[in-house]
């Protein structure tokens, strides 16, 4: 009988050891603005001592999130997402996933959100959870807005689009944001950062004949960022100009197009590829 207890204990410990999955969740920053992508980084580490397969089973998806708003209210996802493909994780290995929560959960309202990532291990019929992480959603300060129509021949012709530029101050910098929406339908097509901005000069905004938006703003001393934005929020072009003897400015060309005049375009230097190492 004395041998039975240690053996049972050993089997129990072996089962627990084989079931260990470590889940880590991180957000790049604490504060986001409404409708901005909220990117969650999830790391899944296999500490089971053997290879494992993570898969949907028993009505449970193997990977998901638990999102709570104010007063602990649990938020359901917008819609049933496509099943996650099964994942094979070798013993001792870590896999990383980056997921945008904005299209998955209603996290556009102002306030704090508490998030846990979870992994379901079908072999043990058990969930493993990350620590709870918090992010906050606020709105940025609007600095410019313009409503335009979608030209004929373009997708959504006849609809309206509202471009907005917003400024948001973080602890160590200020960022310039663009938002594109159809206010009549309440659809926000996109909200994202155009980069850091300094109060050296006001951003310049121009519309081209296709009603696409062009923005030029001061991103750092003597450094200007140019962005070309489509009617559904697509970032069609982004480049950097350095101030030389002249300061960069947006101008209309003879055919009505928008171009950057003055300064010098900053072209990244492409390093030559290293020769292969001798075998």
Short mmCIF file of the C-alpha atoms (twelve columns), coordinates in Angstrom:
data_MODEL
# 
_entry.id   MODEL 
# 
loop_
_atom_site.group_PDB 
_atom_site.id 
_atom_site.type_symbol 
_atom_site.label_atom_id 
_atom_site.label_alt_id 
_atom_site.label_comp_id 
_atom_site.label_asym_id 
_atom_site.label_seq_id 
_atom_site.Cartn_x 
_atom_site.Cartn_y 
_atom_site.Cartn_z 
_atom_site.pdbx_PDB_model_num 
ATOM 1   C CA . UNK A 1   0.000   0.000  0.000   1 
ATOM 2   C CA . UNK A 2   2.865   2.347  0.656   1 
ATOM 3   C CA . UNK A 3   3.830   2.157  -3.017  1 
ATOM 4   C CA . UNK A 4   0.340   3.038  -4.256  1 
ATOM 5   C CA . UNK A 5   0.229   6.577  -2.880  1 
ATOM 6   C CA . UNK A 6   3.559   7.716  -4.380  1 
ATOM 7   C CA . UNK A 7   2.590   6.121  -7.705  1 
ATOM 8   C CA . UNK A 8   -0.778  7.879  -7.729  1 
ATOM 9   C CA . UNK A 9   0.911   11.119 -6.823  1 
ATOM 10  C CA . UNK A 10  3.427   10.618 -9.620  1 
ATOM 11  C CA . UNK A 11  0.680   9.972  -12.166 1 
ATOM 12  C CA . UNK A 12  -1.204  13.061 -11.028 1 
ATOM 13  C CA . UNK A 13  1.899   15.217 -11.270 1 
ATOM 14  C CA . UNK A 14  2.687   13.761 -14.697 1 
ATOM 15  C CA . UNK A 15  -0.797  14.623 -15.947 1 
ATOM 16  C CA . UNK A 16  -0.505  18.180 -14.638 1 
ATOM 17  C CA . UNK A 17  2.989   18.558 -16.084 1 
ATOM 18  C CA . UNK A 18  1.792   17.356 -19.474 1 
ATOM 19  C CA . UNK A 19  -1.006  19.931 -19.388 1 
ATOM 20  C CA . UNK A 20  1.008   23.063 -18.759 1 
ATOM 21  C CA . UNK A 21  0.521   25.809 -21.324 1 
ATOM 22  C CA . UNK A 22  1.701   29.321 -20.564 1 
ATOM 23  C CA . UNK A 23  -0.262  32.172 -22.132 1 
ATOM 24  C CA . UNK A 24  1.076   35.744 -22.172 1 
ATOM 25  C CA . UNK A 25  -0.818  38.805 -23.379 1 
ATOM 26  C CA . UNK A 26  0.627   42.245 -24.073 1 
ATOM 27  C CA . UNK A 27  -0.499  45.526 -25.601 1 
ATOM 28  C CA . UNK A 28  2.026   47.942 -27.038 1 
ATOM 29  C CA . UNK A 29  0.592   50.844 -25.055 1 
ATOM 30  C CA . UNK A 30  -2.089  51.694 -22.545 1 
ATOM 31  C CA . UNK A 31  -4.038  54.345 -24.472 1 
ATOM 32  C CA . UNK A 32  -5.779  54.085 -27.849 1 
ATOM 33  C CA . UNK A 33  -8.247  56.343 -29.611 1 
ATOM 34  C CA . UNK A 34  -11.712 55.261 -30.717 1 
ATOM 35  C CA . UNK A 35  -11.744 52.989 -33.809 1 
ATOM 36  C CA . UNK A 36  -7.952  52.695 -33.877 1 
ATOM 37  C CA . UNK A 37  -6.559  49.149 -34.289 1 
ATOM 38  C CA . UNK A 38  -5.884  47.650 -30.848 1 
ATOM 39  C CA . UNK A 39  -3.199  45.042 -31.475 1 
ATOM 40  C CA . UNK A 40  -2.874  42.260 -28.920 1 
ATOM 41  C CA . UNK A 41  0.317   40.194 -28.859 1 
ATOM 42  C CA . UNK A 42  -0.264  36.677 -27.522 1 
ATOM 43  C CA . UNK A 43  2.564   34.258 -26.737 1 
ATOM 44  C CA . UNK A 44  1.750   30.577 -26.193 1 
ATOM 45  C CA . UNK A 45  4.503   28.463 -24.617 1 
ATOM 46  C CA . UNK A 46  4.356   24.675 -24.493 1 
ATOM 47  C CA . UNK A 47  5.647   23.519 -21.082 1 
ATOM 48  C CA . UNK A 48  4.034   20.077 -21.269 1 
ATOM 49  C CA . UNK A 49  7.273   18.208 -21.894 1 
ATOM 50  C CA . UNK A 50  5.957   16.846 -25.199 1 
ATOM 51  C CA . UNK A 51  4.608   18.141 -28.492 1 
ATOM 52  C CA . UNK A 52  0.966   19.212 -28.354 1 
ATOM 53  C CA . UNK A 53  -1.793  19.952 -30.837 1 
ATOM 54  C CA . UNK A 54  -4.215  22.777 -30.118 1 
ATOM 55  C CA . UNK A 55  -7.551  22.297 -31.864 1 
ATOM 56  C CA . UNK A 56  -11.261 23.055 -31.558 1 
ATOM 57  C CA . UNK A 57  -13.176 20.335 -29.744 1 
ATOM 58  C CA . UNK A 58  -16.191 19.775 -27.459 1 
ATOM 59  C CA . UNK A 59  -17.771 22.991 -28.774 1 
ATOM 60  C CA . UNK A 60  -14.786 25.078 -27.652 1 
ATOM 61  C CA . UNK A 61  -12.525 27.104 -29.907 1 
ATOM 62  C CA . UNK A 62  -8.915  26.521 -28.924 1 
ATOM 63  C CA . UNK A 63  -8.064  30.232 -28.909 1 
ATOM 64  C CA . UNK A 64  -10.007 33.293 -27.823 1 
ATOM 65  C CA . UNK A 65  -10.346 36.383 -25.651 1 
ATOM 66  C CA . UNK A 66  -12.380 37.436 -22.659 1 
ATOM 67  C CA . UNK A 67  -13.059 41.195 -22.851 1 
ATOM 68  C CA . UNK A 68  -14.759 43.155 -20.077 1 
ATOM 69  C CA . UNK A 69  -15.870 46.781 -20.154 1 
ATOM 70  C CA . UNK A 70  -16.762 49.033 -17.236 1 
ATOM 71  C CA . UNK A 71  -18.442 47.446 -14.216 1 
ATOM 72  C CA . UNK A 72  -17.145 44.028 -15.324 1 
ATOM 73  C CA . UNK A 73  -19.611 43.753 -18.227 1 
ATOM 74  C CA . UNK A 74  -18.532 40.866 -20.488 1 
ATOM 75  C CA . UNK A 75  -18.458 41.814 -24.180 1 
ATOM 76  C CA . UNK A 76  -19.463 39.329 -26.834 1 
ATOM 77  C CA . UNK A 77  -17.735 39.336 -30.226 1 
ATOM 78  C CA . UNK A 78  -19.361 41.115 -33.159 1 
ATOM 79  C CA . UNK A 79  -19.895 37.868 -35.033 1 
ATOM 80  C CA . UNK A 80  -18.798 34.274 -35.020 1 
ATOM 81  C CA . UNK A 81  -15.297 34.328 -36.473 1 
ATOM 82  C CA . UNK A 82  -13.881 31.630 -38.701 1 
ATOM 83  C CA . UNK A 83  -12.423 28.710 -36.737 1 
ATOM 84  C CA . UNK A 84  -8.732  29.011 -35.933 1 
ATOM 85  C CA . UNK A 85  -6.651  26.419 -37.779 1 
ATOM 86  C CA . UNK A 86  -5.236  23.750 -35.492 1 
ATOM 87  C CA . UNK A 87  -1.777  24.551 -34.166 1 
ATOM 88  C CA . UNK A 88  1.074   22.128 -33.490 1 
ATOM 89  C CA . UNK A 89  3.510   23.367 -30.832 1 
ATOM 90  C CA . UNK A 90  6.722   21.497 -30.175 1 
ATOM 91  C CA . UNK A 91  7.851   20.866 -26.621 1 
ATOM 92  C CA . UNK A 92  9.418   23.930 -25.046 1 
ATOM 93  C CA . UNK A 93  8.597   26.152 -28.038 1 
ATOM 94  C CA . UNK A 94  6.734   29.488 -28.040 1 
ATOM 95  C CA . UNK A 95  4.443   30.724 -30.804 1 
ATOM 96  C CA . UNK A 96  3.346   34.351 -31.137 1 
ATOM 97  C CA . UNK A 97  0.162   35.772 -32.626 1 
ATOM 98  C CA . UNK A 98  -0.826  39.390 -33.215 1 
ATOM 99  C CA . UNK A 99  -4.575  40.010 -33.303 1 
ATOM 100 C CA . UNK A 100 -6.475  43.246 -33.891 1 
ATOM 101 C CA . UNK A 101 -9.308  43.368 -31.335 1 
ATOM 102 C CA . UNK A 102 -11.069 46.356 -32.946 1 
ATOM 103 C CA . UNK A 103 -12.990 44.405 -35.641 1 
ATOM 104 C CA . UNK A 104 -13.685 41.525 -33.231 1 
ATOM 105 C CA . UNK A 105 -15.174 43.228 -30.154 1 
ATOM 106 C CA . UNK A 106 -17.147 46.451 -29.456 1 
ATOM 107 C CA . UNK A 107 -14.227 48.384 -27.947 1 
ATOM 108 C CA . UNK A 108 -14.992 51.784 -29.519 1 
ATOM 109 C CA . UNK A 109 -16.699 53.344 -26.488 1 
ATOM 110 C CA . UNK A 110 -14.571 55.485 -24.212 1 
ATOM 111 C CA . UNK A 111 -13.280 53.832 -21.044 1 
ATOM 112 C CA . UNK A 112 -11.090 50.998 -19.783 1 
ATOM 113 C CA . UNK A 113 -11.174 47.417 -21.075 1 
ATOM 114 C CA . UNK A 114 -9.857  44.363 -19.222 1 
ATOM 115 C CA . UNK A 115 -8.682  41.533 -21.474 1 
ATOM 116 C CA . UNK A 116 -7.578  37.923 -20.958 1 
ATOM 117 C CA . UNK A 117 -6.431  35.575 -23.699 1 
ATOM 118 C CA . UNK A 118 -7.390  31.924 -23.339 1 
ATOM 119 C CA . UNK A 119 -6.174  28.678 -24.856 1 
ATOM 120 C CA . UNK A 120 -8.278  25.499 -24.725 1 
ATOM 121 C CA . UNK A 121 -6.303  22.244 -24.499 1 
ATOM 122 C CA . UNK A 122 -8.608  19.497 -25.734 1 
ATOM 123 C CA . UNK A 123 -6.423  16.662 -24.401 1 
ATOM 124 C CA . UNK A 124 -7.263  17.761 -20.839 1 
ATOM 125 C CA . UNK A 125 -10.566 19.526 -21.606 1 
ATOM 126 C CA . UNK A 126 -9.074  22.552 -19.855 1 
ATOM 127 C CA . UNK A 127 -8.613  26.274 -20.448 1 
ATOM 128 C CA . UNK A 128 -5.373  28.151 -19.765 1 
ATOM 129 C CA . UNK A 129 -5.534  31.911 -19.283 1 
ATOM 130 C CA . UNK A 130 -3.158  34.838 -19.530 1 
ATOM 131 C CA . UNK A 131 -2.955  37.524 -16.889 1 
ATOM 132 C CA . UNK A 132 -5.515  40.290 -17.338 1 
ATOM 133 C CA . UNK A 133 -4.245  43.331 -19.229 1 
ATOM 134 C CA . UNK A 134 -5.919  46.725 -19.433 1 
ATOM 135 C CA . UNK A 135 -6.126  49.311 -22.209 1 
ATOM 136 C CA . UNK A 136 -8.057  52.568 -22.371 1 
ATOM 137 C CA . UNK A 137 -9.991  54.124 -25.246 1 
ATOM 138 C CA . UNK A 138 -10.353 57.895 -25.549 1 
ATOM 139 C CA . UNK A 139 -11.011 60.288 -28.398 1 
ATOM 140 C CA . UNK A 140 -8.444  62.602 -29.904 1 
ATOM 141 C CA . UNK A 141 -8.710  66.364 -30.440 1 
ATOM 142 C CA . UNK A 142 -10.189 67.161 -33.882 1 
ATOM 143 C CA . UNK A 143 -8.184  69.740 -35.835 1 
ATOM 144 C CA . UNK A 144 -9.729  69.527 -39.325 1 
ATOM 145 C CA . UNK A 145 -12.692 67.898 -41.073 1 
ATOM 146 C CA . UNK A 146 -14.077 67.804 -44.610 1 
ATOM 147 C CA . UNK A 147 -17.001 65.897 -46.183 1 
ATOM 148 C CA . UNK A 148 -16.765 64.912 -49.864 1 
ATOM 149 C CA . UNK A 149 -18.699 62.795 -52.326 1 
ATOM 150 C CA . UNK A 150 -17.478 59.586 -53.925 1 
ATOM 151 C CA . UNK A 151 -17.032 60.330 -57.650 1 
ATOM 152 C CA . UNK A 152 -18.891 58.434 -60.365 1 
ATOM 153 C CA . UNK A 153 -17.181 55.274 -61.500 1 
ATOM 154 C CA . UNK A 154 -15.687 54.605 -58.076 1 
ATOM 155 C CA . UNK A 155 -16.929 51.942 -55.608 1 
ATOM 156 C CA . UNK A 156 -19.639 53.566 -53.500 1 
ATOM 157 C CA . UNK A 157 -20.269 56.321 -56.071 1 
ATOM 158 C CA . UNK A 158 -22.744 58.883 -54.738 1 
ATOM 159 C CA . UNK A 159 -22.004 58.131 -51.096 1 
ATOM 160 C CA . UNK A 160 -20.376 60.618 -48.765 1 
ATOM 161 C CA . UNK A 161 -17.068 60.374 -46.927 1 
ATOM 162 C CA . UNK A 162 -15.869 62.547 -44.053 1 
ATOM 163 C CA . UNK A 163 -12.143 62.940 -43.552 1 
ATOM 164 C CA . UNK A 164 -11.002 64.007 -40.088 1 
ATOM 165 C CA . UNK A 165 -7.554  64.842 -38.779 1 
ATOM 166 C CA . UNK A 166 -7.107  64.413 -35.051 1 
ATOM 167 C CA . UNK A 167 -4.294  65.074 -32.619 1 
ATOM 168 C CA . UNK A 168 -3.620  62.912 -29.582 1 
ATOM 169 C CA . UNK A 169 -1.064  63.609 -26.860 1 
ATOM 170 C CA . UNK A 170 0.724   60.628 -25.342 1 
ATOM 171 C CA . UNK A 171 3.072   60.851 -22.352 1 
ATOM 172 C CA . UNK A 172 6.168   61.235 -24.531 1 
ATOM 173 C CA . UNK A 173 4.891   62.479 -27.909 1 
ATOM 174 C CA . UNK A 174 1.908   63.714 -29.933 1 
ATOM 175 C CA . UNK A 175 0.496   61.744 -32.885 1 
ATOM 176 C CA . UNK A 176 -1.545  62.866 -35.880 1 
ATOM 177 C CA . UNK A 177 -4.465  60.600 -36.817 1 
ATOM 178 C CA . UNK A 178 -6.733  60.330 -39.841 1 
ATOM 179 C CA . UNK A 179 -10.291 58.986 -39.686 1 
ATOM 180 C CA . UNK A 180 -12.528 58.222 -42.683 1 
ATOM 181 C CA . UNK A 181 -16.240 57.627 -42.122 1 
ATOM 182 C CA . UNK A 182 -19.707 57.803 -43.626 1 
ATOM 183 C CA . UNK A 183 -21.581 59.786 -41.005 1 
ATOM 184 C CA . UNK A 184 -24.993 59.140 -42.582 1 
ATOM 185 C CA . UNK A 185 -24.633 55.382 -42.085 1 
ATOM 186 C CA . UNK A 186 -22.387 55.499 -39.020 1 
ATOM 187 C CA . UNK A 187 -19.682 53.439 -40.725 1 
ATOM 188 C CA . UNK A 188 -16.105 54.230 -39.705 1 
ATOM 189 C CA . UNK A 189 -13.870 52.884 -42.438 1 
ATOM 190 C CA . UNK A 190 -10.591 53.454 -40.669 1 
ATOM 191 C CA . UNK A 191 -8.717  55.348 -37.979 1 
ATOM 192 C CA . UNK A 192 -4.939  55.200 -37.799 1 
ATOM 193 C CA . UNK A 193 -1.876  57.240 -36.967 1 
ATOM 194 C CA . UNK A 194 0.033   59.152 -39.620 1 
ATOM 195 C CA . UNK A 195 2.979   59.380 -37.244 1 
ATOM 196 C CA . UNK A 196 4.386   61.797 -34.729 1 
ATOM 197 C CA . UNK A 197 3.712   65.492 -35.116 1 
ATOM 198 C CA . UNK A 198 5.402   68.522 -33.562 1 
ATOM 199 C CA . UNK A 199 3.920   72.001 -33.179 1 
ATOM 200 C CA . UNK A 200 6.352   73.563 -35.644 1 
ATOM 201 C CA . UNK A 201 3.767   74.262 -38.312 1 
ATOM 202 C CA . UNK A 202 0.123   73.382 -38.902 1 
ATOM 203 C CA . UNK A 203 -0.520  70.269 -41.062 1 
ATOM 204 C CA . UNK A 204 -1.397  71.015 -44.690 1 
ATOM 205 C CA . UNK A 205 -4.390  69.291 -46.269 1 
ATOM 206 C CA . UNK A 206 -5.463  69.214 -49.916 1 
ATOM 207 C CA . UNK A 207 -8.024  67.260 -51.946 1 
ATOM 208 C CA . UNK A 208 -7.256  66.067 -55.471 1 
ATOM 209 C CA . UNK A 209 -9.803  65.785 -58.337 1 
ATOM 210 C CA . UNK A 210 -10.708 62.238 -57.184 1 
ATOM 211 C CA . UNK A 211 -11.512 63.620 -53.690 1 
ATOM 212 C CA . UNK A 212 -8.582  61.742 -52.177 1 
ATOM 213 C CA . UNK A 213 -6.838  63.397 -49.247 1 
ATOM 214 C CA . UNK A 214 -3.213  64.560 -49.165 1 
ATOM 215 C CA . UNK A 215 -1.607  65.529 -45.853 1 
ATOM 216 C CA . UNK A 216 1.814   67.044 -45.149 1 
ATOM 217 C CA . UNK A 217 2.867   67.522 -41.521 1 
ATOM 218 C CA . UNK A 218 6.009   68.247 -39.546 1 
ATOM 219 C CA . UNK A 219 7.093   64.992 -37.900 1 
ATOM 220 C CA . UNK A 220 10.404  66.179 -36.420 1 
ATOM 221 C CA . UNK A 221 12.697  69.196 -36.731 1 
ATOM 222 C CA . UNK A 222 13.279  69.808 -40.467 1 
ATOM 223 C CA . UNK A 223 11.445  66.544 -41.271 1 
ATOM 224 C CA . UNK A 224 8.042   66.368 -42.978 1 
ATOM 225 C CA . UNK A 225 5.759   63.381 -43.538 1 
ATOM 226 C CA . UNK A 226 3.538   63.165 -46.626 1 
ATOM 227 C CA . UNK A 227 0.478   60.870 -46.737 1 
ATOM 228 C CA . UNK A 228 -1.957  60.126 -49.587 1 
ATOM 229 C CA . UNK A 229 -5.265  58.653 -48.339 1 
ATOM 230 C CA . UNK A 230 -8.068  57.032 -50.342 1 
ATOM 231 C CA . UNK A 231 -11.829 57.386 -49.960 1 
ATOM 232 C CA . UNK A 232 -12.108 54.241 -47.844 1 
ATOM 233 C CA . UNK A 233 -9.101  55.115 -45.717 1 
ATOM 234 C CA . UNK A 234 -6.442  53.292 -47.718 1 
ATOM 235 C CA . UNK A 235 -2.942  54.654 -47.184 1 
ATOM 236 C CA . UNK A 236 -1.976  54.930 -50.841 1 
ATOM 237 C CA . UNK A 237 1.414   56.522 -50.298 1 
ATOM 238 C CA . UNK A 238 3.595   57.631 -47.403 1 
ATOM 239 C CA . UNK A 239 6.993   59.298 -47.693 1 
ATOM 240 C CA . UNK A 240 9.335   61.635 -45.846 1 
ATOM 241 C CA . UNK A 241 10.781  64.965 -46.988 1 
ATOM 242 C CA . UNK A 242 13.712  66.829 -45.473 1 
ATOM 243 C CA . UNK A 243 13.672  70.610 -45.255 1 
ATOM 244 C CA . UNK A 244 16.616  72.112 -47.166 1 
ATOM 245 C CA . UNK A 245 16.770  75.718 -48.315 1 
ATOM 246 C CA . UNK A 246 13.031  75.521 -48.886 1 
ATOM 247 C CA . UNK A 247 10.269  74.090 -46.708 1 
ATOM 248 C CA . UNK A 248 8.112   71.329 -48.271 1 
ATOM 249 C CA . UNK A 249 4.613   72.434 -49.289 1 
ATOM 250 C CA . UNK A 250 1.633   70.837 -51.032 1 
ATOM 251 C CA . UNK A 251 0.759   72.355 -54.388 1 
ATOM 252 C CA . UNK A 252 -1.677  71.755 -57.238 1 
ATOM 253 C CA . UNK A 253 -0.073  70.816 -60.539 1 
ATOM 254 C CA . UNK A 254 -1.395  72.014 -63.908 1 
ATOM 255 C CA . UNK A 255 -3.620  68.944 -64.255 1 
ATOM 256 C CA . UNK A 256 -5.055  69.386 -60.737 1 
ATOM 257 C CA . UNK A 257 -3.009  66.650 -59.094 1 
ATOM 258 C CA . UNK A 258 -1.318  67.219 -55.712 1 
ATOM 259 C CA . UNK A 259 2.463   67.223 -55.384 1 
ATOM 260 C CA . UNK A 260 5.041   68.146 -52.768 1 
ATOM 261 C CA . UNK A 261 7.084   71.195 -53.696 1 
ATOM 262 C CA . UNK A 262 10.350  72.144 -51.976 1 
ATOM 263 C CA . UNK A 263 12.588  70.201 -49.670 1 
ATOM 264 C CA . UNK A 264 14.199  66.894 -50.606 1 
ATOM 265 C CA . UNK A 265 12.615  63.491 -50.517 1 
ATOM 266 C CA . UNK A 266 14.283  61.213 -48.001 1 
ATOM 267 C CA . UNK A 267 15.074  57.960 -49.826 1 
ATOM 268 C CA . UNK A 268 16.148  55.122 -47.505 1 
ATOM 269 C CA . UNK A 269 19.550  53.714 -48.340 1 
ATOM 270 C CA . UNK A 270 19.367  50.091 -49.428 1 
ATOM 271 C CA . UNK A 271 22.276  48.115 -48.062 1 
ATOM 272 C CA . UNK A 272 23.833  45.571 -50.430 1 
ATOM 273 C CA . UNK A 273 23.098  41.978 -49.538 1 
ATOM 274 C CA . UNK A 274 25.844  40.188 -47.643 1 
ATOM 275 C CA . UNK A 275 27.677  37.477 -49.587 1 
ATOM 276 C CA . UNK A 276 26.806  33.999 -48.340 1 
ATOM 277 C CA . UNK A 277 29.090  32.632 -45.662 1 
ATOM 278 C CA . UNK A 278 31.577  29.996 -46.716 1 
ATOM 279 C CA . UNK A 279 30.427  26.493 -45.863 1 
# 
